[in-house]
């Protein structure tokens, strides 16, 4: 399978293969295997992936209810088991899996025999369902049944298609890509007998990237549960296409004011007509210790409701006492912060620095393209091209993807320092 296709697929599914032959097998139809003696079809991978999918989806469904235990310690989720069963069916049935493959545009990479090509089987729902399961089966074998890798892949592949994994509930591609590369570096070093400080450092770096990926995913997930009517703070959630992230808005206010972030505490609540989670949000605000609570159906809903109350309080207080809004405060803060980031930027931290500047100033989200080729000595050389807003893209070469990415990001930072420090200068 062409290396460019491999990278394209890996970025979509959130997993980097150590044995790319397994990925090729996942895309190999039996008709192709019959016509090519060296090939092996994906049918056994479908079987393995089907079992792994059941586990991953079940695990995700019950995750919101893991704290629901009664006084005796029994597990008692506040919903009927029939609802959980229907929810699972929605995520694992043929139509859902086929839709996921369509969403990711993966069927185009199927390896098919002449009969399959003539009959356009890559357009059939059952064939796309089989492909989804085969990809997951390949990940299972390549990762040796690593539950983290399985869960990441299911979330990435179903994001935006099933209601379990909505459009805003996924791992961000760049972070999970960096995590996968670091994880594989650690596994390779371990396989090669590396021990001591080097191995420990690789493992620690991988875990830090995993923690970052989780934090980002949670932040995005909160938005799904965040659409409230400001006139009715206790209203139930509406799954809007453009939900309001009150947790993020409250954090933005407090950070702009150089105030410590809020503390969130949860407790189970059981009432005659309602049960769920009570979230209490508390923080210090201009010599006052303020507390806001909200009862929600799950932790995410409760947290968003409590944060909404805190956000509205801060917004009204700033407007009434000082006649200012968050934008006025942030504009001054952002210029100073951007200058600090630029002063500390170097090739080692260039990728994170460019992301920081995007978040601080809104200059445009950086993106990266990769191309690989072999040099005169047969070594694999990666070319990374960095794109940023209206600026001309810049490229850099290195023997690893991550090094090429760092170099390209650093070139971009050096190219546009004035624009990064003050995005309004281009208007």
Secondary structure, 3 states (H helix, E strand, C coil): CCHHHHHHHHHHHCCCCCCHHHHHHHCECHHHHHHCCCCCCCHHHHHHHHHHHHHHHHHHHHHCCCCCECCCCCECCCCCHHHHHHHHHHHHCHHHHHHHHHHHCCHHHCECCHHHHHHCHHHCHHHHHHHHHHHHHHHHHHCCCCHHHHHHHHHHHHCCCCCCCCCCCCCCHHHHHHHHHHHHHHHHHHHCCCCHHHHHHHHHHHHHHHHHHHHHHHHHHHHHCCCCECCECCCCCCCCCCCCCHHHHHHHHHHHCCCCCCEEEEEEEECCCCEEEEEEEEEEECCEEEEEEEEECCHHHHHHHHHHHHHHHHHHHHHHHHCCCHHHHHHHHHHHHHHHHHHHCCCCCHHHHHHHHHHHHCCCCCEEEEEEEECCCCCEEEEEEEECCCCCCEEEEECCHHHHHHHHHHHHHHHCHHHHHCHHHHC
